[in-house]
Amino acid sequence: ISSAAQMCIRDSVNAESKSKLILHKKGSASDTDHAILLAAAVELVNPVLMRSVGVAEPLDPTRPLSKYGVDSLVAVELRNWIRQQLEIEVSALEIVGARTLTALCETLLDKLAR
C-alpha cells in the first residue's frame, strides 16, 4: 500500500476512534463495550506518541512507556494534543506516570466519563 493510502486509512481510523470517544464523553455510548473504547483510545493516541518518540512502528500498548523514551517533553506535547483534540484535562505527570499506553488510555477514559 502506498504511503498516501496508508495515511488516508490512518486518518479514517483516527476519525472513527475520536467519534467513539466523543460519544462516550457525551454519555450516549453507555452500552458501548469498555474494551472497544479502550482500543479506540489506543488507536487514537498511538500515532501521536509514535511521532513524539520517533518510531515508525506502533507502540506495544502493554510495554512500559519508559522503554520508548517517554519523558516530560513528550508528556507535555501529548498533554497539549489531548487538550486540543479530545478536550480532556490531563497532566504531564499523569502521562509520565502511566506505566503503559493501555494504562494511559484507561486514565483518559476515566476522565471522559466524569
Stockholm file with secondary structure:
# STOCKHOLM 1.0

chainA/1-114         ISSAAQMCIRDSVNAESKSKLILHKKGSASDTDHAILLAAAVELVNPVLMRSVGVAEPLDPTRPLSKYGVDSLVAVELRNWIRQQLEIEVSALEIVGARTLTALCETLLDKLAR
#=GR chainA/1-114 SS CCHHHHHHHHHHHHHHHHHHHHHHHHTTTTTSCHHHHHHHHHHHHHHHHHHHHTCSSCCCTTSBGGGGTCCHHHHHHHHHHHHHHHCCCCCHHHHHHCSBHHHHHHHHHHHHHC
#=GC SS_cons         CCHHHHHHHHHHHHHHHHHHHHHHHHTTTTTSCHHHHHHHHHHHHHHHHHHHHTCSSCCCTTSBGGGGTCCHHHHHHHHHHHHHHHCCCCCHHHHHHCSBHHHHHHHHHHHHHC
//
